[in-house]
Amino acid sequence: MSQPTVKKYPAEFKERAVKLAVESEQLIAQTARDLGINENTLHPWIGKYHRVERQEKEVHDEHL
């Protein structure tokens, strides 16, 4: 039995997809469809984006 193929996306594509999803007024599912990716692929990218953003804010706040 073969393993399902995991598609690799370039970092730039992920960044643009997250930016679109976060800044757009449309649903994340619609953004994913527009980009030709699965919504379940986009959600973890958004989660990672928010974690990094929160960590950067915490570091910035510590320096104030």
PDB file of N, H, CA, C and O in Angstrom:
ATOM      1  N   MET A   1       0.841  -1.176   0.000  1.00  0.00           N
ATOM      2  CA  MET A   1       0.000   0.000   0.000  1.00  0.00           C
ATOM      3  C   MET A   1       0.890   1.245   0.000  1.00  0.00           C
ATOM      4  O   MET A   1       1.817   1.343   0.803  1.00  0.00           O
ATOM      5  N   SER A   2       0.615   2.180  -0.883  1.00  0.00           N
ATOM      6  H   SER A   2      -0.138   2.100  -1.535  1.00  0.00           H
ATOM      7  CA  SER A   2       1.467   3.368  -0.980  1.00  0.00           C
ATOM      8  C   SER A   2       0.964   4.485  -0.071  1.00  0.00           C
ATOM      9  O   SER A   2      -0.223   4.573   0.246  1.00  0.00           O
ATOM     10  N   GLN A   3       1.891   5.320   0.331  1.00  0.00           N
ATOM     11  H   GLN A   3       2.854   5.249   0.073  1.00  0.00           H
ATOM     12  CA  GLN A   3       1.570   6.467   1.186  1.00  0.00           C
ATOM     13  C   GLN A   3       0.936   7.560   0.330  1.00  0.00           C
ATOM     14  O   GLN A   3       1.278   7.699  -0.844  1.00  0.00           O
ATOM     15  N   PRO A   4       0.014   8.339   0.904  1.00  0.00           N
ATOM     16  CA  PRO A   4      -0.525   9.475   0.150  1.00  0.00           C
ATOM     17  C   PRO A   4       0.573  10.495  -0.111  1.00  0.00           C
ATOM     18  O   PRO A   4       1.451  10.702   0.727  1.00  0.00           O
ATOM     19  N   THR A   5       0.520  11.123  -1.258  1.00  0.00           N
ATOM     20  H   THR A   5      -0.194  10.955  -1.938  1.00  0.00           H
ATOM     21  CA  THR A   5       1.516  12.116  -1.614  1.00  0.00           C
ATOM     22  C   THR A   5       1.251  13.403  -0.847  1.00  0.00           C
ATOM     23  O   THR A   5       0.141  13.935  -0.861  1.00  0.00           O
ATOM     24  N   VAL A   6       2.283  13.889  -0.182  1.00  0.00           N
ATOM     25  H   VAL A   6       3.185  13.456  -0.171  1.00  0.00           H
ATOM     26  CA  VAL A   6       2.171  15.155   0.544  1.00  0.00           C
ATOM     27  C   VAL A   6       2.787  16.222  -0.340  1.00  0.00           C
ATOM     28  O   VAL A   6       3.971  16.169  -0.671  1.00  0.00           O
ATOM     29  N   LYS A   7       1.973  17.187  -0.713  1.00  0.00           N
ATOM     30  H   LYS A   7       1.011  17.231  -0.444  1.00  0.00           H
ATOM     31  CA  LYS A   7       2.450  18.253  -1.588  1.00  0.00           C
ATOM     32  C   LYS A   7       3.189  19.293  -0.763  1.00  0.00           C
ATOM     33  O   LYS A   7       2.718  19.727   0.288  1.00  0.00           O
ATOM     34  N   LYS A   8       4.348  19.680  -1.256  1.00  0.00           N
ATOM     35  H   LYS A   8       4.731  19.327  -2.110  1.00  0.00           H
ATOM     36  CA  LYS A   8       5.140  20.716  -0.590  1.00  0.00           C
ATOM     37  C   LYS A   8       4.841  22.056  -1.254  1.00  0.00           C
ATOM     38  O   LYS A   8       4.795  22.159  -2.480  1.00  0.00           O
ATOM     39  N   TYR A   9       4.642  23.064  -0.440  1.00  0.00           N
ATOM     40  H   TYR A   9       4.679  22.981   0.556  1.00  0.00           H
ATOM     41  CA  TYR A   9       4.380  24.410  -0.939  1.00  0.00           C
ATOM     42  C   TYR A   9       5.535  25.312  -0.545  1.00  0.00           C
ATOM     43  O   TYR A   9       6.048  25.212   0.570  1.00  0.00           O
ATOM     44  N   PRO A  10       5.948  26.190  -1.444  1.00  0.00           N
ATOM     45  CA  PRO A  10       7.029  27.127  -1.099  1.00  0.00           C
ATOM     46  C   PRO A  10       6.604  28.064   0.032  1.00  0.00           C
ATOM     47  O   PRO A  10       5.421  28.376   0.176  1.00  0.00           O
ATOM     48  N   ALA A  11       7.553  28.501   0.816  1.00  0.00           N
ATOM     49  H   ALA A  11       8.514  28.248   0.700  1.00  0.00           H
ATOM     50  CA  ALA A  11       7.276  29.398   1.941  1.00  0.00           C
ATOM     51  C   ALA A  11       6.575  30.668   1.476  1.00  0.00           C
ATOM     52  O   ALA A  11       5.687  31.179   2.158  1.00  0.00           O
ATOM     53  N   GLU A  12       6.977  31.178   0.310  1.00  0.00           N
ATOM     54  H   GLU A  12       7.699  30.763  -0.245  1.00  0.00           H
ATOM     55  CA  GLU A  12       6.370  32.411  -0.199  1.00  0.00           C
ATOM     56  C   GLU A  12       4.881  32.208  -0.466  1.00  0.00           C
ATOM     57  O   GLU A  12       4.068  33.090  -0.189  1.00  0.00           O
ATOM     58  N   PHE A  13       4.530  31.040  -1.007  1.00  0.00           N
ATOM     59  H   PHE A  13       5.191  30.324  -1.232  1.00  0.00           H
ATOM     60  CA  PHE A  13       3.124  30.737  -1.279  1.00  0.00           C
ATOM     61  C   PHE A  13       2.336  30.676   0.025  1.00  0.00           C
ATOM     62  O   PHE A  13       1.234  31.216   0.123  1.00  0.00           O
ATOM     63  N   LYS A  14       2.912  30.015   1.020  1.00  0.00           N
ATOM     64  H   LYS A  14       3.807  29.576   0.941  1.00  0.00           H
ATOM     65  CA  LYS A  14       2.241  29.912   2.322  1.00  0.00           C
ATOM     66  C   LYS A  14       2.021  31.290   2.931  1.00  0.00           C
ATOM     67  O   LYS A  14       0.946  31.580   3.456  1.00  0.00           O
ATOM     68  N   GLU A  15       3.047  32.140   2.860  1.00  0.00           N
ATOM     69  H   GLU A  15       3.921  31.905   2.434  1.00  0.00           H
ATOM     70  CA  GLU A  15       2.940  33.493   3.426  1.00  0.00           C
ATOM     71  C   GLU A  15       1.836  34.291   2.730  1.00  0.00           C
ATOM     72  O   GLU A  15       1.034  34.958   3.384  1.00  0.00           O
ATOM     73  N   ARG A  16       1.804  34.215   1.395  1.00  0.00           N
ATOM     74  H   ARG A  16       2.455  33.673   0.864  1.00  0.00           H
ATOM     75  CA  ARG A  16       0.763  34.939   0.651  1.00  0.00           C
ATOM     76  C   ARG A  16      -0.616  34.388   0.976  1.00  0.00           C
ATOM     77  O   ARG A  16      -1.572  35.150   1.121  1.00  0.00           O
ATOM     78  N   ALA A  17      -0.723  33.064   1.090  1.00  0.00           N
ATOM     79  H   ALA A  17       0.054  32.446   0.971  1.00  0.00           H
ATOM     80  CA  ALA A  17      -2.015  32.433   1.387  1.00  0.00           C
ATOM     81  C   ALA A  17      -2.519  32.866   2.764  1.00  0.00           C
ATOM     82  O   ALA A  17      -3.697  33.188   2.918  1.00  0.00           O
ATOM     83  N   VAL A  18      -1.644  32.875   3.756  1.00  0.00           N
ATOM     84  H   VAL A  18      -0.687  32.613   3.631  1.00  0.00           H
ATOM     85  CA  VAL A  18      -2.026  33.277   5.115  1.00  0.00           C
ATOM     86  C   VAL A  18      -2.419  34.744   5.130  1.00  0.00           C
ATOM     87  O   VAL A  18      -3.421  35.112   5.743  1.00  0.00           O
ATOM     88  N   LYS A  19      -1.645  35.580   4.465  1.00  0.00           N
ATOM     89  H   LYS A  19      -0.831  35.281   3.966  1.00  0.00           H
ATOM     90  CA  LYS A  19      -1.946  37.012   4.420  1.00  0.00           C
ATOM     91  C   LYS A  19      -3.329  37.237   3.795  1.00  0.00           C
ATOM     92  O   LYS A  19      -4.128  38.024   4.304  1.00  0.00           O
ATOM     93  N   LEU A  20      -3.598  36.543   2.696  1.00  0.00           N
ATOM     94  H   LEU A  20      -2.949  35.904   2.283  1.00  0.00           H
ATOM     95  CA  LEU A  20      -4.909  36.639   2.057  1.00  0.00           C
ATOM     96  C   LEU A  20      -6.019  36.194   3.004  1.00  0.00           C
ATOM     97  O   LEU A  20      -7.039  36.870   3.141  1.00  0.00           O
ATOM     98  N   ALA A  21      -5.813  35.063   3.648  1.00  0.00           N
ATOM     99  H   ALA A  21      -4.985  34.514   3.536  1.00  0.00           H
ATOM    100  CA  ALA A  21      -6.838  34.500   4.524  1.00  0.00           C
ATOM    101  C   ALA A  21      -7.106  35.404   5.725  1.00  0.00           C
ATOM    102  O   ALA A  21      -8.256  35.573   6.130  1.00  0.00           O
ATOM    103  N   VAL A  22      -6.060  35.980   6.289  1.00  0.00           N
ATOM    104  H   VAL A  22      -5.125  35.843   5.960  1.00  0.00           H
ATOM    105  CA  VAL A  22      -6.192  36.799   7.491  1.00  0.00           C
ATOM    106  C   VAL A  22      -6.764  38.177   7.171  1.00  0.00           C
ATOM    107  O   VAL A  22      -7.580  38.701   7.929  1.00  0.00           O
ATOM    108  N   GLU A  23      -6.345  38.760   6.062  1.00  0.00           N
ATOM    109  H   GLU A  23      -5.682  38.334   5.446  1.00  0.00           H
ATOM    110  CA  GLU A  23      -6.737  40.134   5.746  1.00  0.00           C
ATOM    111  C   GLU A  23      -8.021  40.233   4.927  1.00  0.00           C
ATOM    112  O   GLU A  23      -8.630  41.300   4.850  1.00  0.00           O
ATOM    113  N   SER A  24      -8.430  39.126   4.319  1.00  0.00           N
ATOM    114  H   SER A  24      -7.935  38.259   4.382  1.00  0.00           H
ATOM    115  CA  SER A  24      -9.614  39.139   3.463  1.00  0.00           C
ATOM    116  C   SER A  24     -10.892  39.081   4.294  1.00  0.00           C
ATOM    117  O   SER A  24     -10.903  38.573   5.415  1.00  0.00           O
ATOM    118  N   GLU A  25     -11.950  39.606   3.723  1.00  0.00           N
ATOM    119  H   GLU A  25     -11.941  40.019   2.812  1.00  0.00           H
ATOM    120  CA  GLU A  25     -13.266  39.554   4.375  1.00  0.00           C
ATOM    121  C   GLU A  25     -13.948  38.208   4.132  1.00  0.00           C
ATOM    122  O   GLU A  25     -14.929  37.875   4.797  1.00  0.00           O
ATOM    123  N   GLN A  26     -13.426  37.435   3.174  1.00  0.00           N
ATOM    124  H   GLN A  26     -12.630  37.705   2.633  1.00  0.00           H
ATOM    125  CA  GLN A  26     -14.096  36.180   2.837  1.00  0.00           C
ATOM    126  C   GLN A  26     -13.699  35.057   3.793  1.00  0.00           C
ATOM    127  O   GLN A  26     -12.720  35.162   4.532  1.00  0.00           O
ATOM    128  N   LEU A  27     -14.470  34.003   3.759  1.00  0.00           N
ATOM    129  H   LEU A  27     -15.265  33.918   3.159  1.00  0.00           H
ATOM    130  CA  LEU A  27     -14.211  32.845   4.614  1.00  0.00           C
ATOM    131  C   LEU A  27     -12.880  32.192   4.242  1.00  0.00           C
ATOM    132  O   LEU A  27     -12.454  32.240   3.088  1.00  0.00           O
ATOM    133  N   ILE A  28     -12.236  31.587   5.226  1.00  0.00           N
ATOM    134  H   ILE A  28     -12.582  31.548   6.163  1.00  0.00           H
ATOM    135  CA  ILE A  28     -10.978  30.884   4.989  1.00  0.00           C
ATOM    136  C   ILE A  28     -11.186  29.773   3.968  1.00  0.00           C
ATOM    137  O   ILE A  28     -10.322  29.533   3.124  1.00  0.00           O
ATOM    138  N   ALA A  29     -12.329  29.095   4.041  1.00  0.00           N
ATOM    139  H   ALA A  29     -13.031  29.290   4.727  1.00  0.00           H
ATOM    140  CA  ALA A  29     -12.623  28.023   3.087  1.00  0.00           C
ATOM    141  C   ALA A  29     -12.642  28.560   1.659  1.00  0.00           C
ATOM    142  O   ALA A  29     -12.147  27.908   0.739  1.00  0.00           O
ATOM    143  N   GLN A  30     -13.211  29.745   1.477  1.00  0.00           N
ATOM    144  H   GLN A  30     -13.613  30.274   2.224  1.00  0.00           H
ATOM    145  CA  GLN A  30     -13.266  30.343   0.134  1.00  0.00           C
ATOM    146  C   GLN A  30     -11.875  30.737  -0.329  1.00  0.00           C
ATOM    147  O   GLN A  30     -11.530  30.535  -1.494  1.00  0.00           O
ATOM    148  N   THR A  31     -11.078  31.292   0.558  1.00  0.00           N
ATOM    149  H   THR A  31     -11.358  31.456   1.504  1.00  0.00           H
ATOM    150  CA  THR A  31      -9.698  31.654   0.215  1.00  0.00           C
ATOM    151  C   THR A  31      -8.935  30.411  -0.216  1.00  0.00           C
ATOM    152  O   THR A  31      -8.211  30.439  -1.211  1.00  0.00           O
ATOM    153  N   ALA A  32      -9.091  29.330   0.524  1.00  0.00           N
ATOM    154  H   ALA A  32      -9.679  29.308   1.332  1.00  0.00           H
ATOM    155  CA  ALA A  32      -8.424  28.070   0.177  1.00  0.00           C
ATOM    156  C   ALA A  32      -8.860  27.595  -1.210  1.00  0.00           C
ATOM    157  O   ALA A  32      -8.024  27.210  -2.027  1.00  0.00           O
ATOM    158  N   ARG A  33     -10.165  27.621  -1.472  1.00  0.00           N
ATOM    159  H   ARG A  33     -10.844  27.934  -0.808  1.00  0.00           H
ATOM    160  CA  ARG A  33     -10.666  27.202  -2.793  1.00  0.00           C
ATOM    161  C   ARG A  33     -10.082  28.085  -3.893  1.00  0.00           C
ATOM    162  O   ARG A  33      -9.663  27.591  -4.940  1.00  0.00           O
ATOM    163  N   ASP A  34     -10.058  29.385  -3.649  1.00  0.00           N
ATOM    164  H   ASP A  34     -10.398  29.786  -2.799  1.00  0.00           H
ATOM    165  CA  ASP A  34      -9.511  30.317  -4.641  1.00  0.00           C
ATOM    166  C   ASP A  34      -8.052  30.005  -4.960  1.00  0.00           C
ATOM    167  O   ASP A  34      -7.606  30.182  -6.093  1.00  0.00           O
ATOM    168  N   LEU A  35      -7.319  29.544  -3.965  1.00  0.00           N
ATOM    169  H   LEU A  35      -7.682  29.400  -3.044  1.00  0.00           H
ATOM    170  CA  LEU A  35      -5.896  29.236  -4.134  1.00  0.00           C
ATOM    171  C   LEU A  35      -5.660  27.809  -4.628  1.00  0.00           C
ATOM    172  O   LEU A  35      -4.535  27.437  -4.962  1.00  0.00           O
ATOM    173  N   GLY A  36      -6.729  27.018  -4.671  1.00  0.00           N
ATOM    174  H   GLY A  36      -7.643  27.320  -4.400  1.00  0.00           H
ATOM    175  CA  GLY A  36      -6.600  25.637  -5.139  1.00  0.00           C
ATOM    176  C   GLY A  36      -5.985  24.707  -4.110  1.00  0.00           C
ATOM    177  O   GLY A  36      -5.358  23.706  -4.459  1.00  0.00           O
ATOM    178  N   ILE A  37      -6.167  25.042  -2.831  1.00  0.00           N
ATOM    179  H   ILE A  37      -6.677  25.855  -2.547  1.00  0.00           H
ATOM    180  CA  ILE A  37      -5.653  24.177  -1.761  1.00  0.00           C
ATOM    181  C   ILE A  37      -6.805  23.779  -0.847  1.00  0.00           C
ATOM    182  O   ILE A  37      -7.880  24.377  -0.885  1.00  0.00           O
ATOM    183  N   ASN A  38      -6.566  22.767  -0.031  1.00  0.00           N
ATOM    184  H   ASN A  38      -5.692  22.281   0.000  1.00  0.00           H
ATOM    185  CA  ASN A  38      -7.570  22.296   0.902  1.00  0.00           C
ATOM    186  C   ASN A  38      -7.601  23.219   2.118  1.00  0.00           C
ATOM    187  O   ASN A  38      -6.565  23.693   2.584  1.00  0.00           O
ATOM    188  N   GLU A  39      -8.798  23.462   2.614  1.00  0.00           N
ATOM    189  H   GLU A  39      -9.640  23.077   2.235  1.00  0.00           H
ATOM    190  CA  GLU A  39      -8.950  24.297   3.816  1.00  0.00           C
ATOM    191  C   GLU A  39      -8.141  23.724   4.976  1.00  0.00           C
ATOM    192  O   GLU A  39      -7.579  24.475   5.773  1.00  0.00           O
ATOM    193  N   ASN A  40      -8.080  22.395   5.072  1.00  0.00           N
ATOM    194  H   ASN A  40      -8.536  21.785   4.425  1.00  0.00           H
ATOM    195  CA  ASN A  40      -7.332  21.743   6.149  1.00  0.00           C
ATOM    196  C   ASN A  40      -5.818  21.912   5.987  1.00  0.00           C
ATOM    197  O   ASN A  40      -5.058  21.640   6.916  1.00  0.00           O
ATOM    198  N   THR A  41      -5.393  22.352   4.832  1.00  0.00           N
ATOM    199  H   THR A  41      -6.011  22.573   4.077  1.00  0.00           H
ATOM    200  CA  THR A  41      -3.979  22.681   4.614  1.00  0.00           C
ATOM    201  C   THR A  41      -3.705  24.097   5.086  1.00  0.00           C
ATOM    202  O   THR A  41      -2.652  24.379   5.657  1.00  0.00           O
ATOM    203  N   LEU A  42      -4.655  24.983   4.845  1.00  0.00           N
ATOM    204  H   LEU A  42      -5.511  24.754   4.382  1.00  0.00           H
ATOM    205  CA  LEU A  42      -4.477  26.397   5.161  1.00  0.00           C
ATOM    206  C   LEU A  42      -4.556  26.688   6.663  1.00  0.00           C
ATOM    207  O   LEU A  42      -3.812  27.530   7.165  1.00  0.00           O
ATOM    208  N   HIS A  43      -5.437  26.009   7.375  1.00  0.00           N
ATOM    209  H   HIS A  43      -6.042  25.325   6.966  1.00  0.00           H
ATOM    210  CA  HIS A  43      -5.621  26.293   8.806  1.00  0.00           C
ATOM    211  C   HIS A  43      -4.334  26.160   9.629  1.00  0.00           C
ATOM    212  O   HIS A  43      -4.053  27.049  10.433  1.00  0.00           O
ATOM    213  N   PRO A  44      -3.548  25.108   9.470  1.00  0.00           N
ATOM    214  CA  PRO A  44      -2.297  25.033  10.254  1.00  0.00           C
ATOM    215  C   PRO A  44      -1.322  26.165   9.929  1.00  0.00           C
ATOM    216  O   PRO A  44      -0.599  26.638  10.806  1.00  0.00           O
ATOM    217  N   TRP A  45      -1.302  26.594   8.675  1.00  0.00           N
ATOM    218  H   TRP A  45      -1.889  26.210   7.962  1.00  0.00           H
ATOM    219  CA  TRP A  45      -0.421  27.705   8.306  1.00  0.00           C
ATOM    220  C   TRP A  45      -0.845  28.969   9.046  1.00  0.00           C
ATOM    221  O   TRP A  45      -0.002  29.724   9.531  1.00  0.00           O
ATOM    222  N   ILE A  46      -2.137  29.193   9.129  1.00  0.00           N
ATOM    223  H   ILE A  46      -2.822  28.580   8.735  1.00  0.00           H
ATOM    224  CA  ILE A  46      -2.660  30.377   9.828  1.00  0.00           C
ATOM    225  C   ILE A  46      -2.332  30.283  11.311  1.00  0.00           C
ATOM    226  O   ILE A  46      -1.937  31.274  11.926  1.00  0.00           O
ATOM    227  N   GLY A  47      -2.495  29.088  11.891  1.00  0.00           N
ATOM    228  H   GLY A  47      -2.817  28.283  11.392  1.00  0.00           H
ATOM    229  CA  GLY A  47      -2.168  28.885  13.303  1.00  0.00           C
ATOM    230  C   GLY A  47      -0.710  29.180  13.590  1.00  0.00           C
ATOM    231  O   GLY A  47      -0.382  29.811  14.595  1.00  0.00           O
ATOM    232  N   LYS A  48       0.170  28.721  12.701  1.00  0.00           N
ATOM    233  H   LYS A  48      -0.097  28.208  11.885  1.00  0.00           H
ATOM    234  CA  LYS A  48       1.596  28.965  12.874  1.00  0.00           C
ATOM    235  C   LYS A  48       1.888  30.462  12.774  1.00  0.00           C
ATOM    236  O   LYS A  48       2.686  30.998  13.543  1.00  0.00           O
ATOM    237  N   TYR A  49       1.239  31.131  11.825  1.00  0.00           N
ATOM    238  H   TYR A  49       0.590  30.697  11.200  1.00  0.00           H
ATOM    239  CA  TYR A  49       1.400  32.576  11.657  1.00  0.00           C
ATOM    240  C   TYR A  49       1.026  33.302  12.951  1.00  0.00           C
ATOM    241  O   TYR A  49       1.762  34.182  13.400  1.00  0.00           O
ATOM    242  N   HIS A  50      -0.098  32.945  13.546  1.00  0.00           N
ATOM    243  H   HIS A  50      -0.695  32.230  13.181  1.00  0.00           H
ATOM    244  CA  HIS A  50      -0.547  33.614  14.770  1.00  0.00           C
ATOM    245  C   HIS A  50       0.391  33.321  15.945  1.00  0.00           C
ATOM    246  O   HIS A  50       0.626  34.198  16.776  1.00  0.00           O
ATOM    247  N   ARG A  51       0.929  32.100  16.024  1.00  0.00           N
ATOM    248  H   ARG A  51       0.738  31.387  15.349  1.00  0.00           H
ATOM    249  CA  ARG A  51       1.884  31.777  17.091  1.00  0.00           C
ATOM    250  C   ARG A  51       3.142  32.624  16.958  1.00  0.00           C
ATOM    251  O   ARG A  51       3.629  33.172  17.947  1.00  0.00           O
ATOM    252  N   VAL A  52       3.669  32.733  15.751  1.00  0.00           N
ATOM    253  H   VAL A  52       3.274  32.287  14.948  1.00  0.00           H
ATOM    254  CA  VAL A  52       4.886  33.527  15.520  1.00  0.00           C
ATOM    255  C   VAL A  52       4.619  34.991  15.826  1.00  0.00           C
ATOM    256  O   VAL A  52       5.433  35.658  16.465  1.00  0.00           O
ATOM    257  N   GLU A  53       3.470  35.491  15.367  1.00  0.00           N
ATOM    258  H   GLU A  53       2.809  34.950  14.848  1.00  0.00           H
ATOM    259  CA  GLU A  53       3.109  36.886  15.613  1.00  0.00           C
ATOM    260  C   GLU A  53       3.020  37.167  17.114  1.00  0.00           C
ATOM    261  O   GLU A  53       3.489  38.205  17.580  1.00  0.00           O
ATOM    262  N   ARG A  54       2.421  36.249  17.866  1.00  0.00           N
ATOM    263  H   ARG A  54       2.039  35.406  17.487  1.00  0.00           H
ATOM    264  CA  ARG A  54       2.271  36.412  19.316  1.00  0.00           C
ATOM    265  C   ARG A  54       3.645  36.399  19.991  1.00  0.00           C
ATOM    266  O   ARG A  54       3.900  37.197  20.892  1.00  0.00           O
ATOM    267  N   GLN A  55       4.526  35.496  19.558  1.00  0.00           N
ATOM    268  H   GLN A  55       4.319  34.847  18.826  1.00  0.00           H
ATOM    269  CA  GLN A  55       5.865  35.431  20.149  1.00  0.00           C
ATOM    270  C   GLN A  55       6.643  36.719  19.883  1.00  0.00           C
ATOM    271  O   GLN A  55       7.334  37.225  20.767  1.00  0.00           O
ATOM    272  N   GLU A  56       6.529  37.246  18.666  1.00  0.00           N
ATOM    273  H   GLU A  56       5.967  36.835  17.948  1.00  0.00           H
ATOM    274  CA  GLU A  56       7.224  38.489  18.343  1.00  0.00           C
ATOM    275  C   GLU A  56       6.702  39.644  19.195  1.00  0.00           C
ATOM    276  O   GLU A  56       7.481  40.494  19.626  1.00  0.00           O
ATOM    277  N   LYS A  57       5.400  39.682  19.440  1.00  0.00           N
ATOM    278  H   LYS A  57       4.768  38.992  19.089  1.00  0.00           H
ATOM    279  CA  LYS A  57       4.805  40.734  20.264  1.00  0.00           C
ATOM    280  C   LYS A  57       5.311  40.624  21.703  1.00  0.00           C
ATOM    281  O   LYS A  57       5.632  41.632  22.333  1.00  0.00           O
ATOM    282  N   GLU A  58       5.381  39.390  22.220  1.00  0.00           N
ATOM    283  H   GLU A  58       5.121  38.571  21.709  1.00  0.00           H
ATOM    284  CA  GLU A  58       5.863  39.185  23.589  1.00  0.00           C
ATOM    285  C   GLU A  58       7.307  39.652  23.723  1.00  0.00           C
ATOM    286  O   GLU A  58       7.659  40.292  24.714  1.00  0.00           O
ATOM    287  N   VAL A  59       8.142  39.345  22.745  1.00  0.00           N
ATOM    288  H   VAL A  59       7.856  38.825  21.939  1.00  0.00           H
ATOM    289  CA  VAL A  59       9.543  39.773  22.780  1.00  0.00           C
ATOM    290  C   VAL A  59       9.612  41.293  22.725  1.00  0.00           C
ATOM    291  O   VAL A  59      10.387  41.906  23.460  1.00  0.00           O
ATOM    292  N   HIS A  60       8.812  41.903  21.863  1.00  0.00           N
ATOM    293  H   HIS A  60       8.183  41.405  21.266  1.00  0.00           H
ATOM    294  CA  HIS A  60       8.794  43.365  21.743  1.00  0.00           C
ATOM    295  C   HIS A  60       8.344  43.998  23.062  1.00  0.00           C
ATOM    296  O   HIS A  60       8.948  44.969  23.517  1.00  0.00           O
ATOM    297  N   ASP A  61       7.288  43.458  23.680  1.00  0.00           N
ATOM    298  H   ASP A  61       6.796  42.669  23.310  1.00  0.00           H
ATOM    299  CA  ASP A  61       6.776  44.006  24.936  1.00  0.00           C
ATOM    300  C   ASP A  61       7.806  43.901  26.067  1.00  0.00           C
ATOM    301  O   ASP A  61       7.864  44.772  26.935  1.00  0.00           O
ATOM    302  N   GLU A  62       8.612  42.843  26.058  1.00  0.00           N
ATOM    303  H   GLU A  62       8.564  42.136  25.353  1.00  0.00           H
ATOM    304  CA  GLU A  62       9.630  42.670  27.099  1.00  0.00           C
ATOM    305  C   GLU A  62      10.694  43.750  27.004  1.00  0.00           C
ATOM    306  O   GLU A  62      11.292  44.121  28.014  1.00  0.00           O
ATOM    307  N   HIS A  63      10.939  44.261  25.795  1.00  0.00           N
ATOM    308  H   HIS A  63      10.454  43.960  24.974  1.00  0.00           H
ATOM    309  CA  HIS A  63      11.976  45.253  25.613  1.00  0.00           C
ATOM    310  C   HIS A  63      11.517  46.660  25.963  1.00  0.00           C
ATOM    311  O   HIS A  63      12.336  47.577  26.037  1.00  0.00           O
ATOM    312  N   LEU A  64      10.224  46.842  26.179  1.00  0.00           N
ATOM    313  H   LEU A  64       9.559  46.098  26.119  1.00  0.00           H
ATOM    314  CA  LEU A  64       9.704  48.193  26.483  1.00  0.00           C
ATOM    315  C   LEU A  64       9.906  48.573  27.935  1.00  0.00           C
ATOM    316  O   LEU A  64       9.526  49.669  28.346  1.00  0.00           O
TER     317      LEU A  64
END
